[in-house]
């Protein structure tokens, strides 16, 4: 007599496998996506900071080579132009469209921030798209405010601050290095991310850039209360 599984047993087994897959696959996909974004942000931070160090070595800090710019548009263009020779640029959009998805960038709470693609010379931010798909937006003004916004997965992704869009800013003390946004907060980058980054407003999401760079995760998206209460670096309590 041949032994085997009945059709009912096969269907039940397949059903169980399907349920388990449905429960675990989204988490696995999310973890892989976040890991890729963490890696991409660290890569761009390294590239941009090394480029800035070379610019400082050749021309001095921004006080020197941006001191004569007339307005935000002029300052941002000069700031971007210094970096361009160190970057693998696929599309140099300047103040026109085409380097970012034509859609509203979101805050953590789902509210609109603004549309990066439509940011023109009035906003004064110079845009490029790199060969690996990363979008960069350079901002500098005549008062010394300098930052670089980074969309780590370009036209893909969620277009949300603190999820796939981050920023670097100039170290206010010595202006010799670029640092991840959040580091400039007087209470430290962890508090900057967990207190300011999870609420709507100007700092929303941007201030979690330092968390990602230094902790190597995006766990502030998953257990912010535990992280804040226990001063943890991740949801596992380490």
N, C-alpha and C positions, 0 to 999 in steps of 0.2 A: 504493500500500500504506500503510495507517494504522500509524503508529508510536506506541508507548506502553509503559507498564510492565506487566510480567507480574504476575500475582497473587503469585507468589513474591517478586518484587522489592519489591512494596508491603508485604508482610508482614514482610520482612527490615528494611525501612526503619522501619516502625512499631515493630518490636521494638527496634531501636537507639535510637529516640527514647524508648521506654518505659524502657530501661535507664538512659539518661542522666538522664531525669526522676527516676527512682527514686533515683539517686545524688545529685542536686543539690537536689531540692525540700526534703528534711528540713533541710539546712543553711540554705537560704533562709528556711524557716519559723522555724527557731531564731533566726536573726539578726534577723528582723523582730520576734519575740517579745521578745528581749532589748532591742532598741532601744526598743520600746514601754515596757518596764519601766524602763529608764533614764530615759526622758522623764517617766514617771509619778512616779518617785521624786524627780527634780529639781523637778517641779512642786509636790509636797506639801511638800518641804523649804522651798521658797520661801514657800508659803502659811503654813505653820506658824511659820516663823521671823519673817515679817512680823507675824503675829498676836501672837507673843510679845513682839516689840519694842514693839508698841502697848500691851500689857498692862504691860510694864515702865515705859513712859512714864507711864501712868495710875496705876499702883499700886506701882511698885517691883519689885524682884526677888522671887523665891520666898521668900527669907528673911522678907520682910514679910508677904505675903498667905497664906503657908502655915504661919507660925510657931505658930498656935493650933490647928491640926488635931490631933485626938486619936489617930488611928490611920491605917493605910494606906487603908482604905476611905474615911474622911472626907477625907484628903489628896487621894486620887485624884479624888474627886468634885469637890472645890473646884478642883483643877487643870484638869479637863475643862471645868467650867462657865465658866471664864474664856475658854476658846478657842471655845466653841460659837457665840457671836454672830458670829464671823468665818468660820464654816464653813457650807457648804451641806449640811446634814444631811438624809438621807432616812430614817434610822432611829436613834433614840436609845435604845439598849438598856440603858445603865447597867450594872448588874451581872447582867443577865439574858441569855438566849440570843437569837440572831437576827441578829447583825451580822457573824458569821463563819461559815464552813462548819463543820458539826458533824463534825470529823475531826481526827485527830492532825496537828499541825504536825511536819515532819520536819527533822532535822539533815542535813548534807551526806552523811553516811554511810548515810542511810536509817533511822536509829534514830529513835524517837519523842522529841519534845521535850515538848510538852503540847498539849492541846486548848484553843484560844483561846475557842471558843464556850462551853465549859462553865466558863470562868474566872468565878467568881462573887464575891460580896462577901468570901469567905474569902481569895481571892487578891488582892482589892483593886484590880482594874484596871477602869477605866470604859471602856465600848465604845460606839462610834458607827459607822454606815455612811454614807458620803457619797453625794451624788447621782450621782457618776461611778463608783460601785462600790467605791471605796477603803474599806478597813476601818481604823479607828484604835483603839488601845487606850492609854489614859492611865494612867500609874502615878506615884504620888508617895507618899513616906512621911514620918514625923515626924523622920527623921534627915537629910533633905535629898536623898535619892536620887530623881531625877526622870528619866523617859524616856517616849517615845511610840513605840509599835510600829506599823508601817505595812504593811498587806497591799495592795500596789499594784494587784492585779487581783481582789481580793475573792473571790467564790465560785468564780471560775474559777481557772486556774493550778495550780501544783504544791504550794502551801502548804509551802514549804521555806525555811528561813532562808538568806539570801544569794542566793536565786533570785527570789523574789517577796515575801519578807517581810524588812523592814529596821527600823532604829530610829534615833531621835534621842535625844540625851541633853543634859543641861545642862552648859555649860562650867564645869568645876570651879573655875577660877581667878577668873573675874569674875562668873559667873552672869548675864551680860547677854545671852547668846546661846545658842540651841540649836545643837548641832553634830552631824554624822553620827557614829554609833557607830564606833569605831575610832580617832578623832582623839585620844581620851584616853590612848591607849597610849603609854608612855614611849619605845618604840622606833619610833614612827611608824605611820601608818595602813596603809602597804603591808605591813610586817612583821606588823601586827596581823591583817590579812586572810589573808596567805599562811601564816603560822605557826599562828595560833589559829583562823582561820576555816575551815580545811580539815580540822580534826580535831574529833572529838566533844567536847562539853563546853558550858559556859555561854556562851562567846563565839562558838560555832560559827555562822558566817554573819552574825550581827549586825555583827561587826567589819569586814565588807566593805562596809558602807554608805558609808563615806567614800571607798573606792575607786571605787564607782559614781558618786558625786557629783562627784568631782574628776577622774577619768580618763574618764568618759563611756562606760564599757564594763563588761562582765562577763567579761573574758578570764581572770580567775582560775579560772573554771570549765573552761578549755580548755588552758592551758599554764602551770600554777602553778610548775613547776620552772624553766622558762625565765625567767619573770617574777622569781622569787626570785634566781636565779643572776646575772642580768644587770641587775637593777634596772630592768627595762622597765616602761612604762605599758600596753603592749598586746602581743599575740602577734606583731605585725609588727616589733617591735624598736624602737619609737619611745618 
